[in-house]
Structures are given as structure tokens and as C-alpha cells.
């Protein structure tokens, strides 16, 4: 996947994850960062189960990235709430 694909996937996944977790978006840049990091985390976790992780710009990769973004967003909110 190219850089532009990661950014598009990250934006979509981060936006959906932000809407699920805190009902509002977190801003364009934070949504992209959360989505890309979420795609990496989600891809790693899914690959541990034996399935393919993020494979491109498709529905499976979006689902994996959204799950990862939700996990990253929950951890991010716990860290920010402590400080």
C-alpha cells in the first residue's frame, strides 16, 4: 500500500473509530494518525490469529483498521484522562 492509501484508510478508520468511541470526530490530523496507527495495531492483532491483516484499500482492511483505531483511541483516552 502506498502512502496515500494509508492516509485515506487512516482517515476513514480514524473518523469511524472516533464516532464510535466518543461520538464526535477528533479532528482531521488526529483522526488520520489514530486510523493509521489503528490499522497497524489492528493488522498486527489480526495477523496473530492467522488471518490477513491490512491488505489494501478494501472492506476487510477498513474493518481491521477501525477495530485497531477503536483500541488505540480507548488507550489514548485513558492516557489523556490520567494527565
ZIGI-V658190 format. One record per run of one state. SS is the DSSP state (h for helix, s for strand, l for the rest). FROM is the first residue (numbers start at 1). LEN is the number of residues. Records with the same first field share a line. If there is no record, write none. Layout:
SS->FROM-LEN, FROM-LEN
This chain:
l->1-2, 23-5, 49-10, 83-1
h->3-20, 28-21, 59-24
